[in-house]
Amino acid sequence: MSTVRRNEPCPCGSGRRYKDCHGKLDAGAPSVDGLLQRALAAHQRMRLEEADRDYREVIAQDPSNAVATHYLGLLAWQRGDVAEGESKIRASLLLDAKVPDFHNNLGLLLRDTGRGDAALEEFRATLRIDPRWIEAYSNLGLTLEALGRWDDAVAAYGEAIARQPQFAAARQNLARTHLMRNELAQGWNEYRWRHFAQGASPKPPDPDAQRLPGSLAGRSFAIVTEQGLGDVLFFLRFAPILVERGARLAFRGDARLHSMLARTGLFELGLDAPDVPAQGLEATFVGDLPWLLGVDDAAKGPGPLRLAPDPQRLPRMRAALDAHGPAPWVAVTWRGGVKPTGPARTQLKQVDPAALGAALHGHRASWVSVQRFPKEGEREALAASLGAPVLDMSGANAELEDMLALLSLVDSYVAVSNANIYLRAGTSPSMRILIPHPPEWRWGLASRSPWFPGVPLYRQRVDGDWSEAFTHLASDLAGG
């Protein structure tokens, strides 16, 4: 039976048009525009099932609705179906190619699926349609970073900032790029915009703020954490400088760090949760320390914060290693970070464990997996390509003190960049780190990072290939 169009006579024989008779919409039902607005609001609140239902109802009533088509594509991408997401986003552009957001979102999808040159074209299309769409400049910069075009990325962020000086996301991206290039004076200054960019502060950084003086005698600070554990441990390397200048310190942050930080002797004013008021103390975000202290040369900056393992945990960890095999013990991690879903910018840092095992094959060691949440079969794939058994110590990730004790005992650590490397760095520089592209800023662009000068780095190529990095890793191991 064919579908009755709304302007055709109603099949009931009344003589009225279908839309005015049995096809009449409920007077209380929302219009197409109302449905679309409701869908967009639900999508923004991450009520994805509601958004999906309403987008589909819009298309049922208006099959050529470009907005509903586009955001159904965005929903599919957020759910992990990249092919369906791209298909619908492209379909929306066929329906209306003059919407800048459509091009911008397609650019994001292309960038995050490794098609950087095509992504650049979409961001440029966005700006041709609307030069005021400054987010596209920032996305252009991120894509240029992914292509290894650092000067062009800096120029793109600079263009965005020139057009809107308080565009905090571009300033945060520019900060990261400067820091990656070891341009610390510019980088730390722009890094102060991160809280405004992330919505954690209602206003931009104070342009008249002053750095800390050489003497801090009589002053007391609460070091307040932010970001992830790895970032916190990295920035805590600057805390001893405060103490050397005469300051007294308290810590406000993750309880998992309290016991090991207590053993550093730096925090005589105590350690508490981040939301505990810092009454009588100067609350200072840990990420602001290098700017406040004027550390503009990484080569002259402090090394990693020294961390002593809990002596009561060492015997159990040593027993597990002894039972597995003789020294040298080498810990291995092949994945870190978070898998991106949709347009959210995250970075999943990983290598194939079998390929990593092939690079390590032939090196005499007792191998230990400290991979957090390993997937089924990954450790076995690593062991097969190594040609050697691999001790599963992934459970040590549940307790940072256990992991610190374990990593203090192993002879070396081969890892994709992840939070555990900062625990290892607190006890020994003996590591070999695999650096995905684009790198996190602290790893820089050279063969060694100025923040970890004794640690060899093995970099993924711009095109995503790891083979050259694995070849260098195998060669270095063979040479001792």
C-alpha positions in Angstrom: 0.0 0.0 0.0 1.5 3.3 -1.1 2.1 6.1 1.5 -0.5 8.9 1.4 1.1 12.3 0.9 -0.1 14.9 3.3 -1.7 17.2 0.7 -3.6 14.3 -1.0 -7.3 13.5 -0.3 -7.8 11.5 2.9 -8.5 7.8 2.1 -11.5 8.0 4.5 -13.5 9.8 1.8 -14.2 12.9 3.8 -13.0 15.1 0.9 -10.5 16.9 3.1 -6.8 16.7 2.6 -5.0 14.0 4.6 -3.1 16.5 6.7 -6.4 18.1 7.8 -8.1 14.8 8.5 -6.7 11.5 9.7 -3.2 12.7 9.0 -3.7 15.7 11.2 -0.8 16.1 13.7 -1.6 16.2 17.4 -1.9 19.9 18.2 0.3 19.3 21.2 3.0 17.6 19.2 6.1 19.8 18.5 6.8 21.1 15.0 9.8 20.0 13.0 11.7 23.0 14.3 10.6 22.2 17.9 11.7 18.5 17.5 15.0 19.6 16.1 15.6 22.0 19.0 14.7 19.4 21.5 17.0 16.9 19.8 19.9 19.4 19.9 19.3 20.2 23.5 19.3 16.5 24.5 22.4 15.9 22.4 24.2 18.7 24.2 23.2 17.2 27.6 24.6 13.8 26.3 21.1 12.2 26.4 22.0 10.4 23.2 19.0 8.1 23.0 16.6 10.9 23.2 18.5 13.0 20.7 18.7 10.0 18.3 14.9 9.5 18.5 14.1 13.1 17.8 16.5 13.5 15.0 15.0 10.5 13.3 11.5 11.9 13.8 12.6 15.1 12.2 13.9 13.2 9.2 10.7 11.2 9.0 8.8 14.4 8.6 11.4 16.3 6.6 13.8 13.8 4.8 15.9 16.6 3.5 16.6 18.2 6.9 20.4 18.8 6.7 20.8 19.6 10.4 19.2 16.4 11.7 21.1 14.3 9.1 24.4 16.0 10.2 23.9 15.4 13.9 22.8 11.8 13.5 26.2 11.4 11.9 27.8 13.1 14.8 25.9 10.7 17.1 27.1 7.7 15.2 30.7 8.9 15.4 30.4 9.4 19.2 29.1 5.9 19.5 32.2 4.6 17.6 30.7 4.0 14.2 33.0 6.2 12.2 31.8 4.9 8.8 28.2 5.7 9.5 29.1 9.0 11.0 31.1 10.1 8.0 28.4 8.9 5.6 25.7 11.0 7.3 28.0 14.1 7.8 28.8 14.0 4.1 25.1 13.5 3.3 24.3 16.7 5.2 26.8 18.6 3.1 25.1 17.4 0.0 21.9 18.8 1.4 23.5 22.1 2.5 27.2 22.9 1.9 27.0 26.4 3.3 26.9 25.5 7.0 30.4 26.1 8.4 29.8 23.7 11.3 29.2 20.8 8.9 32.6 21.3 7.3 34.3 21.8 10.6 32.9 18.5 12.0 33.9 16.6 8.9 37.4 18.0 9.3 37.5 16.8 12.8 36.5 13.3 11.8 39.0 13.2 8.9 41.8 14.5 11.2 41.1 11.9 13.9 41.0 9.1 11.3 44.4 10.0 9.9 43.4 12.0 6.8 45.1 15.2 7.7 45.4 16.8 4.3 41.7 16.3 3.6 40.8 17.6 7.1 42.8 20.8 6.3 40.5 21.4 3.2 37.4 21.1 5.4 38.7 23.6 7.9 39.6 26.0 5.1 36.1 25.5 3.7 34.7 26.5 7.0 36.7 29.7 7.1 35.8 30.6 3.5 32.1 30.4 4.4 32.6 32.2 7.7 36.0 33.8 8.5 34.7 34.5 12.0 34.5 30.7 12.8 37.7 30.9 14.8 37.4 27.4 16.2 38.4 26.3 12.7 41.7 28.1 13.1 42.4 26.1 16.2 41.3 22.8 14.5 43.5 23.8 11.6 46.4 24.1 14.0 45.8 20.8 15.6 45.7 19.1 12.2 48.9 20.8 11.1 50.5 19.5 14.3 49.3 16.0 13.4 51.1 16.5 10.0 54.3 17.7 11.8 54.0 21.2 10.4 54.8 23.0 13.6 55.5 26.5 12.2 52.2 26.5 10.3 50.4 25.3 13.4 51.8 28.2 15.4 50.7 30.6 12.7 47.1 29.1 12.7 46.8 29.6 16.5 48.2 33.1 16.2 45.6 34.0 13.5 42.8 32.8 15.8 44.2 34.8 18.8 44.7 37.9 16.6 41.0 37.7 15.7 39.9 37.0 19.2 42.5 37.6 21.9 40.5 35.8 24.6 40.1 32.6 22.5 41.4 30.4 25.3 41.5 27.1 23.4 43.9 28.5 20.8 46.1 29.9 23.5 46.2 26.5 25.3 47.1 24.8 22.0 49.7 27.5 21.3 51.2 26.9 24.8 51.5 23.2 24.1 53.2 23.8 20.8 55.7 26.3 22.3 56.5 23.9 25.1 57.0 21.1 22.6 59.5 23.2 20.8 61.2 24.1 24.1 60.2 27.7 23.8 59.4 27.8 27.5 59.0 31.5 28.2 56.2 31.8 25.6 54.9 28.4 26.5 54.4 28.9 30.2 52.8 32.3 29.7 50.2 30.9 27.3 49.8 27.8 29.5 48.2 30.0 32.2 45.1 30.1 29.9 44.3 26.4 30.4 41.8 26.9 33.2 39.8 29.5 31.3 39.9 27.2 28.2 38.6 24.2 30.2 35.9 26.2 31.9 37.5 25.8 35.3 37.9 29.5 35.7 35.4 32.2 34.8 38.0 34.7 33.7 41.3 34.7 31.8 44.7 34.8 33.7 45.6 38.1 35.2 48.0 39.9 32.8 49.5 41.8 35.8 50.3 38.7 37.8 53.9 38.5 39.1 56.3 35.6 39.3 57.6 34.5 42.7 60.6 36.2 44.2 63.9 34.5 45.0 63.2 34.4 48.7 59.9 32.8 50.0 60.8 32.8 53.6 57.7 33.1 55.8 55.3 32.1 53.0 53.2 29.0 53.0 51.6 27.4 49.9 49.0 24.7 49.2 50.0 22.9 46.0 46.6 22.1 44.4 46.5 19.4 41.8 44.9 19.4 38.4 44.8 17.2 35.3 45.9 13.5 35.5 48.3 11.7 37.8 51.1 11.8 35.3 50.8 15.6 34.9 50.7 16.0 38.7 53.9 13.9 39.2 55.6 15.8 36.4 54.9 19.2 37.8 55.7 18.2 41.4 59.4 18.3 40.3 59.2 22.0 40.8 58.0 21.7 44.5 61.6 21.4 45.9 62.5 24.8 44.5 59.8 26.4 46.6 61.2 24.7 49.7 64.8 25.7 48.7 63.5 29.3 48.6 62.2 29.1 52.1 58.5 28.2 51.6 56.5 25.7 53.6 54.2 23.5 51.7 50.9 21.6 51.9 49.4 19.3 49.2 45.8 19.2 48.0 45.2 16.3 45.7 44.6 12.6 44.9 44.8 10.5 48.1 46.6 7.8 46.2 49.7 10.1 46.2 49.6 11.1 49.8 51.7 8.4 51.4 54.5 8.5 48.8 54.6 12.3 48.9 54.7 12.3 52.7 58.0 10.4 52.4 59.5 13.2 50.3 59.5 15.5 53.4 58.4 18.4 51.3 54.9 18.8 52.6 55.3 19.6 56.3 51.9 21.4 56.4 50.1 18.2 55.5 48.4 16.4 52.6 44.6 16.5 52.0 41.9 16.1 49.3 41.7 18.8 46.7 38.5 20.2 48.0 39.8 20.8 51.6 40.1 24.5 52.2 43.6 25.9 52.2 43.0 28.4 55.0 45.9 30.7 55.7 47.8 29.2 52.7 48.5 30.5 49.2 46.7 28.1 47.0 48.7 27.5 43.8 47.9 25.1 41.0 50.7 22.6 40.4 50.8 23.4 36.7 51.6 27.1 37.4 54.8 26.3 39.2 57.2 26.6 36.3 55.8 30.0 35.3 55.8 31.3 38.9 59.4 30.1 39.4 60.7 31.4 36.1 61.9 28.1 34.8 62.5 29.1 31.2 65.3 26.7 30.3 64.4 23.0 30.7 68.1 22.0 30.7 68.6 24.1 33.8 65.3 22.9 35.3 64.8 20.3 38.1 64.8 16.6 37.4 61.9 14.3 38.3 60.7 14.3 41.9 62.5 11.6 43.8 60.1 9.0 45.2 61.0 6.3 47.8 59.0 3.1 47.7 57.1 1.8 50.7 59.6 -0.6 52.3 56.8 -2.8 53.6 55.6 -3.5 50.0 59.0 -4.3 48.5 59.3 -7.9 49.8 56.1 -9.1 48.1 57.0 -7.5 44.8 60.5 -8.9 44.9 59.2 -12.3 45.7 57.0 -12.2 42.6 59.9 -11.1 40.4 62.2 -13.8 41.9 59.6 -16.5 41.3 59.3 -15.4 37.6 62.9 -15.5 36.7 66.4 -14.1 37.2 67.4 -10.5 36.7 67.5 -8.3 34.6 63.7 -7.7 35.1 62.2 -5.5 32.4 58.7 -4.1 32.8 56.6 -3.4 29.7 53.5 -1.3 28.9 52.1 -1.0 25.4 49.1 1.3 25.8 48.2 4.5 27.7 45.6 7.3 27.4 42.0 7.3 26.4 40.4 6.3 23.1 38.8 9.3 21.4 35.0 9.1 20.8 33.5 11.7 18.5 35.0 15.2 18.3 36.4 15.1 21.9 40.2 15.5 21.7 41.8 12.6 23.5 44.8 10.5 22.6 45.1 6.8 22.8 48.8 6.0 22.9 49.4 2.4 21.9 51.6 0.0 20.0 50.8 -3.5 18.9 52.1 -5.8 21.7 53.1 -8.5 19.1 55.2 -5.9 17.1 56.7 -4.6 20.4 57.6 -8.2 21.4 59.3 -8.8 18.0 61.5 -5.7 18.6 62.4 -6.9 22.0 63.0 -10.5 20.9 66.5 -11.8 21.6 67.2 -9.4 24.5 67.9 -11.5 27.6 65.5 -10.5 30.4 62.7 -11.7 32.6 59.7 -9.8 31.2 57.0 -8.2 33.3 53.7 -6.7 32.0 52.5 -3.7 34.0 49.8 -2.8 31.4 46.7 -1.4 33.0 43.6 -3.3 32.0 45.2 -5.5 29.3 42.8 -6.8 26.7 42.3 -10.5 26.3 45.1 -12.2 24.5 47.5 -9.2 24.5 50.0 -10.5 27.0 50.0 -13.8 25.2 50.7 -12.1 21.9 53.6 -10.2 23.5 55.0 -13.4 25.0 54.7 -15.3 21.7 56.6 -12.7 19.7 59.2 -12.3 22.5 59.7 -16.1 22.7 59.6 -15.8 26.4 57.1 -15.9 29.3 55.6 -12.6 30.5 54.7 -12.2 34.2 51.3 -10.5 34.6 51.6 -7.7 37.2 48.8 -5.6 35.8 47.1 -5.8 39.2 49.7 -3.6 40.7 48.0 -0.7 38.9 45.2 -0.8 41.5 47.6 0.6 44.2 50.1 3.3 43.2 52.3 2.3 46.1 52.4 -1.3 44.8 53.3 0.0 41.3 56.0 2.3 42.7 57.5 -0.6 44.7 57.5 -2.8 41.6 59.0 -0.2 39.3 61.7 0.6 41.8 62.8 -3.1 41.6 62.9 -3.7 37.9 66.1 -3.1 36.0 64.4 -1.2 33.1 61.0 -0.2 31.7 60.0 -0.2 28.1 56.8 1.7 27.7 54.4 3.8 25.7 54.1 7.1 27.5 51.8 6.7 30.4 51.4 7.7 34.1 53.6 4.9 35.4 56.7 6.4 33.7 56.6 9.2 36.3 56.7 6.7 39.1 59.7 4.9 37.4 61.4 8.3 36.8 61.1 9.0 40.6 63.3 6.0 41.3 65.5 5.5 38.2 66.2 7.0 34.8 66.5 3.6 33.2 63.6 3.6 30.7 63.0 3.4 27.0 59.9 5.3 26.0 57.8 4.9 22.8 56.4 8.3 21.8 53.2 8.4 19.6 52.8 11.2 17.1 51.9 14.0 17.7 53.9 13.8 21.0 52.9 15.2 24.3 54.7 18.5 24.8 57.1 17.3 27.5 58.7 14.8 25.1 59.7 17.6 22.7 60.7 16.9 19.1 64.4 15.7 19.5 65.8 12.3 20.2 65.9 13.1 23.9 63.6 15.3 26.1 65.2 18.0 28.1 63.0 17.0 31.0 64.2 13.4 30.9 67.7 13.8 29.4 68.9 10.3 30.1 65.9 8.5 28.6 66.0 7.2 25.0 62.9 8.1 23.0 61.5 6.1 20.0 59.1 8.1 17.9 56.2 7.1 15.8 56.4 8.6 12.3 54.0 11.3 11.2 52.2 8.7 9.0 51.6 6.5 12.0 54.3 3.9 11.3 56.2 2.4 14.2 58.7 0.2 12.3 61.6 2.7 12.3 61.1 3.2 16.1 61.1 -0.6 16.7 64.2 -1.0 14.6 66.1 1.6 16.6 64.8 0.1 19.9 66.1 -3.4 18.8 69.4 -1.9 17.7 69.9 -0.1 21.0 69.0 -3.2 23.0 71.5 -5.3 21.0 74.2 -2.7 21.7 73.5 -2.9 25.4 
